[in-house]
Amino acid sequence: MAIALNFPDIVENLSRQGLFQYVLTSLLVFLVVYAILIKTKIVGNAVLSALIAGVIALFVVLFAAGIKELSAFFSTFLARVGIILVVVLMILMIYKFVQQSA
């Protein structure tokens, strides 16, 4: 018995499971904190920086899970940041294409 799934059903299923509210939020917090720790070289060790970033991301997500407004903010924020990143990347690609042609 084959199950036919299309892309909107998959995205809706992932959304119901909390991908956009919890997983992507923790990933965003982890990446930002890890980048700051690596760039400033506060810790000096990449493994320790990753561990610290992971713990901070876990605390932020657990805190956000208790406050529904904060969870909704992160969900909306991630969607808007994604759209802005796509637009910026498109502009940069068009700029590079025009610059090479000239």
C-alpha positions in Angstrom: 0.0 0.0 0.0 1.6 3.2 -1.2 1.0 6.5 0.6 0.8 9.5 -1.7 2.2 12.6 0.0 2.6 16.0 -1.5 4.8 18.9 -0.3 2.0 20.9 1.4 1.0 17.8 3.4 4.6 17.2 4.5 5.1 20.8 5.6 1.8 20.8 7.5 2.8 17.6 9.3 6.1 19.0 10.3 4.4 22.2 11.5 2.1 20.2 13.6 5.0 18.4 15.2 6.7 21.7 16.2 9.4 22.0 13.6 9.0 25.7 13.0 8.3 26.6 16.6 11.0 24.6 18.5 13.5 23.0 16.2 14.2 25.9 13.9 14.2 28.3 16.9 16.8 26.2 18.7 18.9 25.9 15.5 18.8 29.7 15.0 19.8 30.5 18.6 22.5 27.8 18.5 24.0 29.2 15.3 23.9 32.8 16.4 25.5 32.1 19.8 28.1 29.7 18.3 29.1 32.3 15.7 29.5 35.0 18.4 31.6 32.7 20.5 33.8 31.6 17.6 34.2 35.1 16.2 35.1 36.7 19.5 37.2 33.8 20.6 36.0 34.0 24.2 36.2 30.3 24.9 39.0 29.5 22.4 37.9 25.9 21.9 35.4 25.1 19.1 34.0 22.0 20.9 33.4 23.9 24.1 31.9 26.8 22.2 29.4 24.3 20.5 28.5 22.9 23.9 27.9 26.3 25.4 25.8 27.3 22.4 23.8 24.1 22.6 23.0 24.6 26.3 22.0 28.3 25.7 19.8 27.2 22.8 18.2 24.5 24.9 17.4 27.0 27.7 15.9 29.5 25.2 13.7 26.9 23.6 12.5 25.5 27.0 11.8 29.0 28.1 10.0 29.8 24.9 7.9 26.7 25.2 6.4 28.0 28.4 5.5 31.4 27.0 3.1 31.1 24.0 3.7 34.7 22.8 7.4 34.1 22.7 7.0 30.9 20.7 4.7 32.7 18.2 7.2 35.5 17.9 10.0 33.1 17.0 7.8 31.4 14.5 6.9 34.6 12.8 10.4 35.9 13.1 11.9 32.9 11.3 9.4 33.2 8.5 10.2 36.8 7.9 14.0 36.3 8.2 13.7 33.5 5.6 11.9 35.8 3.2 14.4 38.6 3.7 17.4 36.3 3.2 15.9 35.0 -0.1 15.4 38.5 -1.3 18.9 39.6 -0.3 20.5 36.6 -2.0 18.5 37.2 -5.2 19.6 40.9 -5.2 23.3 39.8 -4.7 23.0 37.2 -7.5 21.5 39.7 -9.9 24.2 42.3 -9.0 27.0 39.8 -9.6 25.4 38.7 -12.9 25.1 42.3 -14.1 28.6 43.1 -12.9 30.1 40.2 -14.8 28.2 41.1 -18.0 29.5 44.7 -18.0 
